[in-house]
């Protein structure tokens, strides 16, 4: 095994028995958690004023580690993204850089480097909060996130159709309510796009109450749309729940087959 391949094994999720890789994984996980805690604590003025230098030094250390990790992952990308010999090897690096995890790794360090080229203080304040995106780096080390990803991937067609129907309902609800209420409340329902806010609040049954119909027909339509909203918003939840059950059953069946294979191998060995 080459040094480059060994580094790839270490920085990827640890396999059983690979102690250096497991130590690296836990080190990164703890560092991510400490970063999130530091961002939250620094939002308190009294804490930030007292420990600002400590927060700054810790940020330097974290960015150094995350930058080295990011560069190593680019360097070892050919082991993760094995392409056909007819494709140029540099495409492996490009594929990692533009992959979901590659973008997350970049977002983990980008807020530190951007202030060197951006001077606007308002943008710098937002960039400090962007550091919270580092929490998503934990998805690399948690099987639960893999499960969520598989469920959304398997059910993407059903979810897309559901959200498409919800989008049509929002547009229809906004159009109808604009036609009914615009004459009475031109300031609250000035156009269909502005009325979409009311449609979203009503269909999701949030009901902030900042915009509401005053005509009898408008109130009647609002009630019907609210009831339809309960049904429509429940559809994605049902699809996702069903997807989790299917994935759990598939995983359970896979474990059964694995145990059966192990038992058959044992019986074959005893027979010999």
Secondary structure, DSSP 4 states (H G I P E B T S, - for coil): --HHHHHHHHHSPPPTT-HHHHHHHHHHHHHHHHHHHHHHHHTSHHHHHHHHHHHHHHHHHHHHHHHHHHHHHHHTHHHHS---TTS-THHHHHHHHTSHHHHHHHHHHHHHHHTTT---HHHHHHHHHHGGGGGGGGGGG-HHHHHHHHHHHHTHHHHHHHHHHHHHHHHHHHHHHHHHHTTT-TTTSSSHHHHHHHHHHHHTT---SSS---SHHHHHHHHHHHHHHHHHHHHHHHHHHHHHHHHHHHHHHHHHHHHHHHHHHHHHHHH-
